């Protein structure tokens, strides 16, 4: 279940969730290093024309969830940027976001995961960036794409297994099937 809350309340929830998550979880040191490097990476698009063509198509598909056209285009640019940086198909990232948060940048899961790609807040302290804000789309996408790329690499590009790891449901098919179904029905590249 997802909820909306004022920023002050969200920050309190984030602080509590971060404390609880770090006490209960032993993060993968390799993933921690990958997130640290990604958080410090400032590279941007190299081919703006391809990104612009892609935006026209994807904007129509996202219109129902993100009504404001300016916000929609800005979000799609960020998705394209971070997915390309992580060498992941932007359409896959869109399918993950739709499955995780339905494009609600303020979503908080019952487990304490935050934002578009539902990132656990313990990663902020784990990589030495406690002031990063997971409610900011650019930060959330940077972390989420980096985590997904890490799991794709770890699973030799086995998408189902990587998605299972991303969601914490490795070995179960429900979540990977939902993302793959969303990808093939809505976010396919046409």
ZAVOGU-102693 format. One record per residue (C-alpha): residue in three letters; x, y, z. Coordinates in steps of 0.2 Angstrom, whole numbers, plus 2048, in hexadecimal, padded with zeros to 3 digits. Example, Ala and Ser with C-alpha at 12.3 -4.5 7.8 and 13.67 -1.06 7.14 Angstrom:
REM residues 2
ALA83E7EA827/SER8447FB824/
REM end
This chain:
REM residues 190
UNK800800800/UNK8078117FB/UNK803822803/UNK806834801/UNK80C83E810/UNK813850813/UNK826852811/UNK829853824/UNK820843827/UNK82983B819/UNK83A84081F/UNK836838831/UNK830828828/UNK84082881E/UNK84B82A82D/UNK84181C837/UNK841810828/UNK854813825/UNK85880E837/UNK84D7FF836/UNK8537F9825/UNK8657FB829/UNK8637F1839/UNK85A7E2830/UNK8637E281F/UNK8757DE81A/UNK8777E780A/UNK8827E07FC/UNK8937E97FD/UNK8947E97E9/UNK8837F17E7/UNK8887FE7F4/UNK8978027EA/UNK88D8037DA/UNK88080E7E2/UNK88E8197E8/UNK89681B7D7/UNK88581E7CF/UNK88182C7DB/UNK8918357D7/UNK88F8337C4/UNK88A8437BB/UNK88A83D7A9/UNK87B84279E/UNK87383D78D/UNK87E83B77E/UNK87083A771/UNK863846774/UNK85A843764/UNK856831768/UNK850836779/UNK844843772/UNK83D836766/UNK83A82A774/UNK83283877F/UNK82483A772/UNK81F828772/UNK821825785/UNK81883578A/UNK80882F782/UNK80A81F78C/UNK80D82879D/UNK7FF83579B/UNK7F282B7A6/UNK7FE82A7B5/UNK80783B7B3/UNK7FA8497AD/UNK8068587AD/UNK80F85779C/UNK81E8617A3/UNK8208557B2/UNK81D8467A6/UNK82B84B79A/UNK8378507A8/UNK83483F7B0/UNK83683679F/UNK84783F79C/UNK84D83A7AD/UNK8488287AA/UNK850828799/UNK8608307A0/UNK8628247AF/UNK85D8147A5/UNK869818797/UNK87781C7A4/UNK87480B7AC/UNK87380279B/UNK8617FD79E/UNK8527FF792/UNK84880E798/UNK838805794/UNK83D7F87A1/UNK8408057AE/UNK82F80C7AA/UNK8277FB7AD/UNK8307F97BD/UNK82A80B7C3/UNK8188077BE/UNK8197F77C7/UNK8217FE7D7/UNK81980F7D9/UNK80D8127CA/UNK8188227C7/UNK8148297D9/UNK8248317DD/UNK81E8337F0/UNK81A8207F1/UNK820818801/UNK81E805803/UNK8197FC813/UNK82C7F6813/UNK831808813/UNK837809800/UNK83681A7F9/UNK8318237E9/UNK82F81E7D7/UNK83A80E7D7/UNK83780A7E9/UNK84980C7F0/UNK84D807802/UNK85381680B/UNK86180C814/UNK86B80E804/UNK86E820808/UNK87881D817/UNK88080D810/UNK888817802/UNK88C82780C/UNK87F832805/UNK873835813/UNK86D84580B/UNK86783E7FB/UNK85483F7F9/UNK84B8307F2/UNK83C83A7EF/UNK8458437E2/UNK84283B7D1/UNK85483C7CB/UNK85B8357DB/UNK84E8277DC/UNK8518227CA/UNK8648237CB/UNK8638177DA/UNK85680C7D2/UNK85E80A7C1/UNK86F8067CA/UNK8677F97D5/UNK85E7F17C6/UNK86E7F17BB/UNK8777E97C9/UNK86B7DB7CB/UNK86A7D87B8/UNK87D7D67B8/UNK87D7CB7C7/UNK86F7C07BF/UNK8787C07AE/UNK86A7CA7A6/UNK85D7BE7AC/UNK84F7CB7AD/UNK8437C07B8/UNK8507BD7C5/UNK8577CF7C4/UNK8457D57C7/UNK8437C97D5/UNK8527CF7DE/UNK84D7E17DB/UNK83C7DE7E3/UNK8437D37F1/UNK8397C47EA/UNK8477BA7E1/UNK8407A97DD/UNK82E7AF7DC/UNK8267B37CB/UNK8187BF7D0/UNK8227CF7D0/UNK82D7CB7C1/UNK81E7C67B7/UNK8157D67BB/UNK8237E17B5/UNK8267D77A5/UNK8137D77A1/UNK8137EA7A4/UNK8227EC799/UNK81B7E178B/UNK80A7E978B/UNK80D7FB78E/UNK81F80078D/UNK8257F577F/UNK8307FF772/UNK825802763/
REM end
